[in-house]
Every structure is written in structure tokens, then in C-alpha cells.
Amino acid sequence: MNRILSGFLAAFCPYVCPFCGKVIKFGEKACAECVELFYDDMITRRAVGGYPCKSLFPYKEPYSNSVVRMKFSKYPIFSENFALCMYSKLSSPDFDLITYVPMYIKKERERGFNQAFLIARDYSSLVKIPCEALLEKIKDNKEQHTLPASERKDNVKGVYRAVNKEKIIGKNILVIDDVITTGNTLGECCKMLMRAKAASVSCLTVCAKIDA
């Protein structure tokens, strides 16, 4: 459904740069001016538990604003731009499967989409690595961004569980999300995948909060 919606929007509405709002051609990741400002190297951090995480941009304007617009101003089509940005930096990742941070089902229905899934799906189609639902959010906890850093670790404990476990065993898995801040959410997701006997787990996000 979201692919159909994206195609409709592209056909009847201007296709815009997610970072500055300028009209761009369908299939471009951003306008030429914004691409010139992209960072040469990816940001390297680690999620809680030591799991490596690569990110495209620091969580500051205009990059942070593009993620906020996608989630809260209903721009699911930005997933295609973010996936293209990821592909330009990491076109041949050495993973068996791609997955994503899940949302609690009620909140996903309210928003209408899970941005992490959309980005993972579109990146998966570019790198030709299967995207699988390997995690489920089973508790409606408080949103991490509403809490101080000191409370975020406890807030995600017991919130996720591994599903489709037969697909996880022995696999090298890439977990995609929109932003890494303290790294607690991604760390908890990675931990669940490792408990389900994944061979390795790494993370990839659009943005990283450097001072987290």
C-alpha cells in the first residue's frame, strides 16, 4: 500500500528533497546542493551491548528535520530517499538478512506506517538482500525521546522479542532504524536477535545523535 501511495504522490505531487524541500526528479536521493553537503564518511557508533552502528548523518538540521517530517508530518515517501543515501555509502553490505526496529501495533496503526520498516524495505530492494520481520514489539512502553537518558535502558527491557526464529539462526543480520540516540533501543533489539542464535548483528541508521 505504501508503494502505491508513493507512486501516486510522485505522479501528482512534486517530488522533493527531504532535507530542504526543493523539487527534485523522481529517483534522486536529494537535490544537488544538499548532496554537496553530505558527509564523506559514515558516523560510527555502538549500540548498547557493543553492537556496531553506522549512520549517514548527525542528528541535527537539516537531517534531523527530514526524519521528523517523515514520521510526524506523514512523508513515508522519504524512505526511498534515505534508502538511496544508504546505498550510495553502503552498496555491497555483507549480511544475510535485513530487519528493522518494530513499532507497537497500536502506534503503527495510528501513524499509518513504521518508518524503520519502510527504509529497510527500500534499502533491501537496492542491495538485493531479503528484508524480514525478525522482531516484534510486545509492550507499549513510553517513547524513548520523551525520557532522560538515565531512564531509557530500563524503558526498553522486555519490550521486544524475536520472531521467525528459524530464519535467524546462524545469520549475519543488519538492523535498520531512523535514529540512534543513546543506543538502548537498537541494543535491546540486537540482544534479542543474538539470543535467538544469530551469528552477528550490526545496525544502520539515517541519523546518529553524537552527544548521546
C-alpha positions in Angstrom: 0.0 0.0 0.0 2.8 2.5 0.8 4.5 1.7 -2.5 1.2 2.5 -4.3 0.9 5.7 -2.3 4.4 6.7 -3.0 3.8 6.2 -6.8 0.7 8.3 -6.6 2.4 11.1 -4.8 5.3 11.1 -7.2 2.9 11.3 -10.2 0.6 14.0 -9.0 2.7 15.9 -6.4 6.2 17.4 -6.6 8.9 15.0 -5.6 11.0 17.0 -3.1 14.4 16.8 -1.4 13.8 15.6 2.1 16.4 17.9 3.5 15.5 21.3 2.0 12.2 20.8 0.2 13.3 21.7 -3.3 11.7 19.9 -6.1 13.8 17.1 -7.5 13.4 14.4 -10.1 11.8 11.1 -9.1 14.5 8.7 -8.1 17.0 11.3 -6.9 18.1 11.0 -3.3 18.3 14.7 -2.7 18.9 18.0 -4.6 22.4 18.7 -5.9 23.0 21.4 -3.3 22.3 19.1 -0.4 24.3 16.2 -1.8 27.3 18.6 -1.9 26.9 19.0 1.8 26.8 15.2 2.6 29.5 13.8 4.8 32.2 11.8 3.1 32.4 9.2 5.9 29.6 7.5 7.8 29.3 8.0 11.5 30.4 5.1 13.6 28.9 4.4 17.0 27.9 1.3 19.1 24.5 0.4 20.4 24.3 -0.7 24.0 25.9 -4.1 24.2 28.7 -3.1 21.8 26.8 -3.8 18.6 28.4 -1.7 15.7 26.2 1.0 14.1 26.8 3.1 11.0 24.8 6.3 10.4 24.6 8.7 7.4 24.2 12.0 9.2 24.4 13.6 12.6 21.1 14.2 14.2 21.0 18.0 13.5 19.3 20.2 10.9 18.6 19.7 8.1 18.9 15.9 8.6 17.0 15.7 11.9 14.2 17.7 10.4 13.8 15.3 7.5 13.4 12.4 9.9 10.8 14.3 12.0 8.9 15.3 8.8 8.8 11.7 7.7 7.4 10.4 11.0 5.1 13.2 12.2 4.2 15.1 9.0 3.3 12.0 7.1 6.1 11.8 4.5 6.6 8.0 4.1 8.0 8.6 0.6 11.2 9.9 2.3 12.1 6.2 2.9 13.1 6.0 -0.7 15.5 9.0 -0.4 17.0 7.6 2.8 17.5 4.2 1.3 19.2 5.7 -1.8 21.5 7.7 0.6 22.4 4.4 2.4 23.0 2.7 -0.9 25.4 5.4 -2.0 27.5 4.8 1.1 27.0 1.0 1.6 26.1 -0.6 -1.7 27.5 -4.1 -1.0 26.9 -4.9 2.6 28.0 -8.3 3.8 24.8 -9.5 5.5 22.4 -12.4 5.1 19.2 -10.6 6.2 18.0 -7.1 6.8 15.4 -6.3 9.5 14.2 -3.3 11.4 13.1 -1.9 14.7 9.4 -2.7 15.1 6.7 -0.4 16.5 3.9 -1.4 18.9 1.0 -2.4 16.6 -1.4 0.2 18.0 1.0 3.1 17.5 1.9 1.8 14.0 -1.8 1.9 13.1 -2.1 5.4 14.4 0.8 6.7 12.4 -0.1 4.6 9.4 3.4 3.2 8.8 6.6 2.2 10.5 9.4 4.4 9.1 12.1 1.8 10.0 10.4 -0.9 8.0 9.9 1.4 5.0 13.6 2.4 5.0 14.7 -1.2 5.5 12.3 -2.4 2.7 13.6 0.1 0.2 17.3 -0.4 1.1 16.7 -4.2 0.8 15.4 -3.8 -2.7 18.6 -1.9 -3.7 21.1 -4.2 -2.2 19.2 -7.4 -3.1 19.3 -8.8 0.5 16.0 -10.1 1.9 14.1 -7.9 4.4 12.5 -10.0 7.1 10.3 -9.3 10.2 12.5 -10.8 12.8 11.4 -8.7 15.8 8.1 -7.9 17.5 7.3 -5.1 20.0 5.2 -6.7 22.7 4.8 -3.8 25.1 3.6 -0.3 24.6 6.3 1.5 26.6 7.0 5.2 26.8 8.6 6.8 23.7 12.4 7.0 24.3 12.7 10.6 23.2 10.3 11.7 26.0 12.7 10.3 28.7 16.0 11.3 30.1 19.0 9.2 29.1 19.2 7.7 32.6 15.7 6.0 32.2 15.9 4.8 28.6 17.7 1.5 29.3 15.0 0.2 31.7 12.3 1.5 29.4 13.2 -0.9 26.6 13.8 -4.0 28.8 11.4 -6.8 27.8 9.8 -4.7 25.1 11.0 -6.8 22.1 11.1 -10.4 21.2 12.5 -12.4 18.3 10.1 -13.9 15.8 10.6 -16.2 12.8 13.5 -17.7 14.8 14.3 -20.3 12.2 15.4 -17.5 9.9 17.7 -16.0 12.5 19.9 -19.0 13.4 23.4 -18.6 12.1 22.7 -15.5 10.1 24.5 -12.2 9.9 21.8 -9.6 10.3 21.6 -5.8 9.7 19.0 -3.9 11.9 17.8 -0.6 10.4 16.2 2.3 12.3 15.8 6.0 11.7 18.0 7.4 14.5 20.4 6.1 17.2 20.5 8.3 20.3 21.5 6.5 23.5 21.6 3.2 21.6 19.3 1.4 24.1 16.6 0.5 21.6 18.9 -0.9 19.0 20.9 -2.6 21.7 17.9 -4.4 23.0 16.8 -5.5 19.5 20.3 -6.8 18.8 20.4 -8.7 22.1 17.1 -10.4 21.2 18.5 -11.5 17.8 21.7 -12.8 19.4 19.7 -14.8 22.0 17.8 -16.3 19.0 21.3 -17.5 17.8 22.1 -15.0 15.1 25.8 -15.2 14.0 26.2 -11.5 14.2 24.2 -8.3 14.4 25.0 -4.8 13.2 23.0 -1.6 12.8 22.4 1.1 10.2 20.5 4.4 10.8 19.8 7.6 8.9 21.0 9.8 11.8 23.1 9.5 14.9 23.0 11.8 18.0 26.6 12.4 18.6 26.3 13.7 22.1 24.1 10.9 23.4 
